[in-house]
Amino acid sequence: MAIAFETDNYFAYTLDPSADTTKISLSLPLFVPIFKLAYTVGGDRRVINVFPTLQFLYSHHIRAEYITSAVRDSLATFDGDPVTYGTQFFQAVSALAEMDKKSLVSSADASAGDAAGGAAAQLQLDVLVNHIRQSPQYTLAGLWEGVYIIGMKDQFNVHDLPAHPMQQAIQYVADEMGFVLFCKEGLEKSVNSFGPYFIEQYLLMDVLSKQEVAQNVVEYYVNHRERLQRGVEGYSEAQGRGFVCWRFIHEFRQAAQATHAPLGC
């Protein structure tokens, strides 16, 4: 595909993020998920869909088999207007969510999990689609439960995000290490509802990046969920948001406070 924009002064053009249509275009997501994960919580079967940005397609993190006719068709809908394309994306995501609901079994009997198995077994993790190579470097933008956009390491930064046509829908941004780079005020501090502490964030980190912090969070979520939630509620976020700053085990923070030792990220 070819996208072209004309400018008399490229340097001045790039100084204004809201006018840099080239960069904005590269940060737009495709309509086809590059990663899809199913899991079970409380007898409910849920699906996480991750959509790549156009720039992510040019990285070495994707597998060639992702480039299908459906992907090519979604790119063909782009007419140079990012706002219109964003509206089309939300429509496509809504249609995909309805298809996921119909294809999943959500009864408690079918989604009880294996209490004798590990955390992954109890959550019944099932990777349905994965065209991302192992251990990618990325930024992940959370839109709402089950819907995320994966971009390159330098995408969704604080300078470019205000000019993004979907910035109203982007609730928080994190990287593959678990650092929360941006978060809107008002998101609930909960491991059970959407936000930077929501279990979906750490399921994605565990599968995509094999991060130790994510594995610990998932284990605690399965085996000590109430204690984990109490710890999140009591965390002041003075060291930053997310479990990677909190050290993800509440007792460690209590021990540091008792000895007046600083607990940094």
C-alpha atoms as one frame of an Amber mdcrd trajectory, in Angstrom:
protein
   0.000   0.000   0.000   1.083   3.588  -0.526   0.201   6.570   1.680   1.409
   9.994   0.563   1.086  13.467   2.078   2.618  16.646   0.696   4.311  19.362
   2.760   6.482  22.371   1.973   8.524  22.068   5.173   8.881  18.566   6.555
  10.713  19.703   9.716   7.968  22.172  10.633   5.362  19.568   9.649   6.665
  17.056  12.189   6.881  19.608  15.026   3.086  19.590  15.359   1.906  16.047
  16.274  -1.696  16.902  15.409  -0.642  17.815  11.839   1.783  14.922  11.295
  -0.648  12.723   9.386   2.111  10.291   8.435   2.913   9.432  12.054  -0.782
   9.335  12.948  -1.442   6.890  10.104   1.333   4.584  11.310  -0.261   4.488
  14.765  -3.710   3.418  13.550  -4.750  -0.178  14.292  -5.790  -2.794  11.764
  -9.230  -4.372  12.007  -7.887  -7.946  12.261  -6.532  -9.137  15.642  -2.920
 -10.293  15.608  -3.380 -12.010  18.960  -6.454 -13.552  20.588  -6.568 -15.182
  24.010  -9.495 -16.864  25.770  -9.686 -17.311  29.535 -12.225 -18.147  32.231
 -13.038 -16.227  35.429 -15.944 -17.037  37.703 -17.467 -19.401  35.166 -17.455
 -16.742  32.425 -15.482 -17.366  29.268 -13.846 -14.179  27.989 -11.725 -13.198
  24.985  -8.881 -10.709  24.647  -8.286  -9.254  21.177  -5.049  -7.405  20.383
  -4.900  -5.288  17.226  -1.566  -4.152  15.731  -0.725  -0.681  14.528   0.395
  -0.221  10.942   3.936   0.515  12.139   3.977  -2.727  14.130   3.542  -4.589
  10.828   6.929  -3.282   9.716   8.713  -4.706  12.768  10.455  -8.059  13.155
   7.944  -8.965  15.880   5.211 -10.277  13.580   4.881 -13.563  11.737   4.397
 -13.378   7.990   1.229 -15.482   8.082  -0.628 -12.552   9.651  -0.695 -10.771
   6.288  -3.860 -12.331   4.894  -6.450 -11.109   2.429  -8.552  -9.865   5.379
  -5.635  -7.728   6.565  -5.083  -6.356   3.079  -8.794  -5.551   2.773  -8.759
  -3.633   6.066  -5.816  -1.547   4.863  -7.643  -0.813   1.627 -10.399   0.973
   3.589  -7.994   3.726   4.650  -8.656   6.832   2.542  -6.232   9.161   4.311
  -8.711  10.361   6.958  -7.637   8.965  10.387 -10.876  10.008  12.098 -13.072
   8.126   9.626 -10.785   5.121   9.848 -11.041   5.188  13.650 -14.825   5.095
  13.452 -14.634   2.111  11.114 -12.285   0.382  13.549 -14.722   0.702  16.444
 -17.505  -0.702  14.272 -15.325  -3.667  13.285 -14.363  -4.333  16.925 -18.004
  -4.288  18.006 -18.908  -6.790  15.275 -15.996  -9.025  16.295 -17.095  -8.931
  19.951 -20.547 -10.196  18.963 -18.971 -13.035  16.995 -16.787 -13.953  19.987
 -19.817 -14.119  22.271 -21.564 -16.540  19.954 -18.514 -18.764  19.569 -17.694
 -19.124  23.273 -19.269 -21.430  25.820 -19.869 -19.377  28.965 -21.636 -21.878
  31.219 -20.107 -22.545  34.630 -19.920 -26.310  34.012 -17.918 -25.889  30.806
 -15.587 -23.264  32.313 -14.933 -24.562  35.821 -11.181 -24.934  35.339  -8.803
 -27.474  36.819  -8.446 -26.727  40.519  -5.557 -29.191  40.762  -3.579 -27.554
  37.970  -1.536 -24.370  37.844  -2.773 -20.833  37.352  -3.000 -21.206  33.571
  -5.025 -24.408  33.945  -7.431 -22.865  36.439  -7.992 -19.848  34.190  -8.276
 -22.157  31.174  -5.950 -20.036  29.085  -6.248 -20.783  25.386  -4.274 -18.891
  22.755  -6.657 -18.792  19.794  -4.530 -16.622  17.483  -0.883 -15.625  17.805
   1.078 -14.008  14.988   3.522 -12.239  17.332   7.022 -13.579  17.812   8.205
 -14.366  21.334   9.424 -11.560  23.623   8.538  -8.514  21.512   9.248  -4.968
  22.607   6.009  -3.022  22.500   3.598  -0.550  24.032   0.071  -1.749  24.717
  -2.856   0.672  24.692  -5.904  -0.505  26.616  -9.236   0.678  25.200 -11.678
  -1.401  27.225 -11.967  -4.926  28.560 -10.821  -7.396  25.930  -9.657  -4.754
  23.419  -6.024  -3.631  23.160  -3.782  -2.065  20.519  -0.158  -3.173  20.317
   2.375  -0.740  18.902   6.099  -0.248  18.712   8.141   0.734  21.745   8.014
   4.443  20.889   4.341   4.608  19.958   1.580   6.009  22.219   4.027   8.309
  24.012   2.806  11.369  25.923   3.791  13.712  23.086   1.937  11.896  20.298
  -1.025  10.522  22.247  -3.032  13.791  22.411  -3.016  13.945  18.604  -4.123
  10.328  18.160  -7.631  10.116  16.653  -8.519   7.423  19.226  -7.036   9.174
  22.246 -10.456   9.522  23.895 -10.831   5.737  23.844  -7.305   4.922  25.063
  -7.535   4.512  28.842  -3.959   3.536  29.685  -0.664   2.556  28.032   1.893
   0.048  29.342   5.031  -1.561  27.958   6.153  -5.196  27.840   7.952  -4.839
  31.190   4.757  -3.794  32.975   5.530  -0.091  33.399   2.394   2.037  33.068
   3.369   4.933  30.805   0.009   6.698  30.745  -3.239   6.286  32.649  -6.419
   8.334  32.696  -7.695   9.416  36.076 -10.724   7.652  37.444  -9.873   4.089
  36.440 -10.721   1.678  39.223  -7.838   0.131  41.149  -8.983  -3.435  40.784
  -7.644  -6.766  39.582 -11.172  -7.681  38.475 -12.108  -4.641  36.373 -10.446
  -2.838  33.480  -7.380  -0.765  34.270  -3.622  -1.064  34.817  -4.118  -3.691
  37.563  -6.683  -5.743  35.635  -5.684  -9.387  35.215  -5.899  -9.165  31.397
  -2.850  -6.890  31.305  -0.780  -9.550  33.062  -2.174 -12.465  31.096  -0.929
 -10.706  27.955   2.458  -9.987  29.519   2.769 -13.592  30.666   2.023 -15.073
  27.240   3.814 -12.503  25.065   6.847 -11.613  27.159   7.132 -14.302  29.849
   7.709 -11.595  32.454   8.264 -12.823  36.018   6.129 -10.030  37.440   3.208
 -11.166  35.270   3.603 -14.801  36.307   3.582 -13.799  39.990   0.493 -11.636
  39.545  -1.382 -14.434  37.773  -0.425 -16.934  40.495  -1.582 -14.548  43.228
  -4.762 -13.784  41.301  -5.670 -17.460  41.188  -4.601 -18.425  44.713  -4.826
 -15.213  46.799  -7.144 -12.909  44.884  -8.717 -11.165  47.872  -5.327 -10.452
  49.430  -4.055  -9.155  46.096  -7.052  -6.825  45.769  -6.629  -5.505  49.312
  -2.996  -4.759  48.548  -3.916  -2.830  45.399  -6.534  -0.805  47.259  -3.973
   0.114  49.929  -1.230   1.067  47.475  -0.698   4.836  47.253   0.906   4.676
  43.756   3.628   7.025  45.021   6.213   4.866  43.222   4.100   4.662  40.065
   1.170   2.665  38.761   1.188  -1.046  38.057   2.481  -4.132  39.814   6.018
  -3.673  38.528   6.310  -0.585  40.761   4.317  -2.062  43.648   6.581  -5.121
  43.798   3.335  -7.075  43.409   3.401  -8.607  46.916   1.862  -6.434  49.634
   3.953  -7.900  52.461   7.148  -6.599  50.836   5.811  -3.049  50.993   4.778
  -3.476  54.618   8.247  -4.751  55.533   9.887  -1.800  53.795   7.645   0.672
  55.621   8.442  -0.972  58.959  12.154  -0.427  58.406  11.625   3.024  56.812
  13.328   1.737  53.678  12.257   3.292  50.363  10.507   0.933  47.973  11.108
   2.179  44.436  10.217   0.801  41.030
